[in-house]
Amino acid sequence: MTGDGDALFRQAVARLAAAGLPEAAREARLILAHAAGRAGEVVFARDVRLDAAAAARFGDAVDRRASREPLSRIVGQREFWSLPFALGPATLDPRPDTEVLVEGALRRLGRCDRPWRILDLGTGTGCIALALLSELPAATAVGVDRSPQAAALAHDNAVRLGLADRFAVIAGDWTQALSSRFDLIVSNPPYIVRESIPGLDPEVARHDPLLALDGGSDGLVAYRAIVPELAGLLAPDGIVGLEIGCDQAAAVTGLLTAAGFADVDRVTDLAGLDRCLFARTDAGSAAKPVKKSLAPPSCNV
Ligand SMILES: C[S@@+](CC[C@H](N)C(=O)[O-])C[C@H]1O[C@@H](n2cnc3c(N)ncnc32)[C@H](O)[C@@H]1O
């Protein structure tokens, strides 16, 4: 199959719309740019001619998208914090909502020029840790993931982004291999209630790895494993930031309180839903309140 981009584009839009995709034209245009080797450019279908190989790539990508594979997985990349992250079968497709965790952490650190030590539990593509490192030129970060494939991909992303000299990744179970202290611990752990996973959108239920989604029978299994370990890994005045499901703030706040964090700050996402919790230790490991009105950061947030 070879062809004029316009005709292929129109067929693709009809196909994707019939598959129930509300942004069929936008997605078809992105697939066309990808197939034409012009990913990242705005292409006009009438200006594109695809040779046989490119037309086959386009047809294959449209088929995959029509069967509800996410576009990010088809093109192998997702933008997060305006940085490109490669994806794989073992990694969650990073979500824009998780940028709230990055932004909240940067605001609480306040200074960009300090050699902050950061720990990212369940690093996946490395998106949270690497986004932070991109804003904090003197910081270092350790990412941990139970999936060796995810850990390897996080390392590859660090190399591609030029951040590998400040990022170490460990394939292991949460905090088990760790003994040093960190100024900031962040985590977006799996928090979906197990029995609700099959009912999620096919893009999520069929394509995000179960290890990245499954929070057990009540969604809280990972928090129960992580939260009691945090105080022992935080430096004096250290900060913890956890992404949560929108109905989990009370339960996870309860876990943090039981672990000695006296004041826990909730942050909402752009939809106004609870998205993250932040808490801070002081030298005595009892939590010190996190101020609600924060000074504007000097970072780019
Ligand atoms: C919700 S995903 C978050 C990935 C990435 N941080 C992000 O925000 O896109 C949770 C991650 O935790 C990892 N994970 C699950 N159980 C783990 C465990 N016991 N120890 C370490 N990592 C684990 C998964 O492999 C997955 O990469």
The ligand as an SDF file (V2000), in Angstrom:
LIG
                    3D

 27 29  0  0  0  0  0  0  0  0999 V2000
    1.6920    3.6330   39.4210 C   0  0  0  0  0  0  0  0  0  0  0  0
    3.2430    3.0410   38.7920 S   0  0  0  0  0  0  0  0  0  0  0  0
    4.1870    4.5500   38.8400 C   0  0  0  0  0  0  0  0  0  0  0  0
    5.3000    4.6120   37.8390 C   0  0  0  0  0  0  0  0  0  0  0  0
    5.9480    6.0060   37.7070 C   0  0  0  0  0  0  0  0  0  0  0  0
    6.5020    6.4410   38.9540 N   0  0  0  0  0  0  0  0  0  0  0  0
    4.9150    7.0120   37.2330 C   0  0  0  0  0  0  0  0  0  0  0  0
    4.4650    7.8280   38.0390 O   0  0  0  0  0  0  0  0  0  0  0  0
    4.5430    6.9760   36.0440 O   0  0  0  0  0  0  0  0  0  0  0  0
    3.8410    2.1340   40.1990 C   0  0  0  0  0  0  0  0  0  0  0  0
    5.2340    1.5350   40.0100 C   0  0  0  0  0  0  0  0  0  0  0  0
    5.5420    0.7780   41.2060 O   0  0  0  0  0  0  0  0  0  0  0  0
    6.2350   -0.3950   40.8370 C   0  0  0  0  0  0  0  0  0  0  0  0
    6.0880   -1.3700   41.9320 N   0  0  0  0  0  0  0  0  0  0  0  0
    5.0040   -2.1520   42.2160 C   0  0  0  0  0  0  0  0  0  0  0  0
    5.2600   -2.9010   43.3010 N   0  0  0  0  0  0  0  0  0  0  0  0
    6.5240   -2.6020   43.7160 C   0  0  0  0  0  0  0  0  0  0  0  0
    7.3370   -3.0490   44.7900 C   0  0  0  0  0  0  0  0  0  0  0  0
    6.9190   -3.9810   45.6550 N   0  0  0  0  0  0  0  0  0  0  0  0
    8.5630   -2.5000   44.9160 N   0  0  0  0  0  0  0  0  0  0  0  0
    9.0140   -1.5580   44.0370 C   0  0  0  0  0  0  0  0  0  0  0  0
    8.2860   -1.1050   42.9960 N   0  0  0  0  0  0  0  0  0  0  0  0
    7.0430   -1.6120   42.8320 C   0  0  0  0  0  0  0  0  0  0  0  0
    5.5880   -0.8070   39.5250 C   0  0  0  0  0  0  0  0  0  0  0  0
    6.4150   -1.6780   38.7700 O   0  0  0  0  0  0  0  0  0  0  0  0
    5.3710    0.5500   38.8630 C   0  0  0  0  0  0  0  0  0  0  0  0
    6.4700    0.9190   38.0540 O   0  0  0  0  0  0  0  0  0  0  0  0
  1  2  1  0
  2  3  1  0
  2 10  1  0
  3  4  1  0
  4  5  1  0
  5  6  1  0
  5  7  1  0
  7  8  2  0
  7  9  1  0
 10 11  1  0
 11 12  1  0
 11 26  1  0
 12 13  1  0
 13 14  1  0
 13 24  1  0
 14 15  1  0
 14 23  1  0
 15 16  2  0
 16 17  1  0
 17 18  1  0
 17 23  2  0
 18 19  1  0
 18 20  2  0
 20 21  1  0
 21 22  2  0
 22 23  1  0
 24 25  1  0
 24 26  1  0
 26 27  1  0
M  CHG  2   2   1   9  -1
M  END
$$$$
